[in-house]
Amino acid sequence: MQIKTVDREHPLAIKIRKQITQALSEYKMISENDKVMICVSGGKDSSILTILLDEIRKRAEINFTIEAVILDQKQPGFDVLQFQKWIEAEGIKFHIIHKDTYSIVKEKVTDGVYCSLCSKMRRAILYDFAFNNHFQKMALGHHRTDLIETTLLNMFYTGHIATMPAKLKSDDGRNIVIRPLMYVSEDDLIELSTSWAFPVIPCNLCGSQEGMKRQKMKQLIKNLEKDIPSLSSSFMTALQNVKPSHMLDKNLFDFENLS
């Protein structure tokens, strides 16, 4: 298979690059001399993030470096070779971590829903790698739709209002996670990935499980957007415009002493 570099000046790539730049700027995601680890899965989102963050790096007024890191969890059929060749052809340093979490997840999970344990183990391994290799930031490929779905999941299933934050320090204090795709729609990422036609590594462990709660949220959003085309942009604006006095959380607003 011949490896082709992508058109970084594709109109949709330019649009997404501007949205990434907006997120980087508004939330001060990257600082001078940062070493940024992009956590890639082999899917469309983190792959596009890698290419466009590299393009932003070349144009940026500050100096920073990026490296792509993928975790080989030893899933059957996982083949990173073509993806690796493509990333390296784009001039980006690439690391592969080899850890057999697949066998552990298959052994421990009996109900067939692997995502929770799989993601916890994957996150711990990537956090350790970032810390041990002196990365200042870890960039994840979560997009606008992911943030909206997470908010709804937390509201409907866990009883609290929270989303995927733009910038987060890990619980152990060792890592700072950033989400540069926070303003980017999934539809745009799908369209650009089709145009670029780069190698994609499918998730054979859990990527197509039916009936997952997140899939229900995705379908709910799609249904609502038929009647409310601006739903996603309004939802994102709402997440950035919280009024504690108009909520019910006594820890955020002193209702008791209000007079």
C-alpha positions, 0 to 999 in steps of 0.5 A, a space after each residue: 500500500 502506497 502511503 500518501 501525505 494528506 492535504 493540510 490546506 483542504 478547506 475543512 482542514 483549515 476550518 478545523 485547524 482554526 477551531 483547534 487554535 481557538 480552543 488552545 488560545 482560550 484555555 491556554 492549553 499549550 505553553 512555551 517549550 511544552 512537550 505534548 503527547 498526542 494519545 492516538 487510537 488509530 481512529 479518525 479523531 486523534 489522527 486528524 488532531 495529530 496532523 493539524 496540531 503539527 500544522 499549528 506547531 509550525 505556524 505558532 508564535 511559541 515553541 513546542 513539540 508533539 509526539 504521537 503515542 499509541 497503545 497496542 492492547 494486543 487485541 486480535 487483528 490489531 495492525 499498526 504498521 500502515 498507520 505508523 508508516 502514515 504518521 511517520 510520513 507526515 514527519 511526526 515522531 511515533 511511539 508504540 506501547 505494548 501492553 496486553 490489557 485485552 486478555 485482562 478485560 476479556 477475563 474480568 468482564 462477564 457482561 460483554 461491556 468492556 469500555 469502562 475497564 478498558 478505558 481505565 487501564 488504557 488511561 493509567 498506562 498512558 499517564 505513566 508513559 507521559 510522566 516517565 517521558 517528561 511530557 508536559 501535556 497529554 492531548 486527547 481527541 475528544 470532540 464537541 459531540 463527545 463533550 455533549 454526550 458526556 454531559 447528558 450521560 452524567 445528568 441522566 445516569 449519575 445525577 450530576 452536571 459535568 462534562 469533559 473539561 477542556 483542560 484537566 490535571 489528573 487526580 494524582 497531579 502528575 499529568 495535564 490533559 487537554 482537549 483541543 478538538 472541543 469546538 469541532 463537530 464529529 460530522 466535520 471530522 468524519 467528512 475530512 477523514 473520508 477526504 484524507 483517506 488515511 489508514 484507520 485501525 478499528 477497535 475490535 474489542 468494544 468499538 461497535 457494541 450495540 446498546 451502549 449508553 453513549 450510543 443512546 445519547 448520540 442518537 438522542 442528539 441526532 434526533 433533536 438536531 432535526 428540529 433544533 439545528 443549532 443544538 450543539 453550538 447552543 449546548 457548548 455555549 451553555 457549558 461556558 455560561 453557568 449561573 450558580 444562582 440559577 442552579 440548585 447546588 448549595 455548594 456553589 451558591 449560598 442560598 441559606 444566607 440569601 436575603 
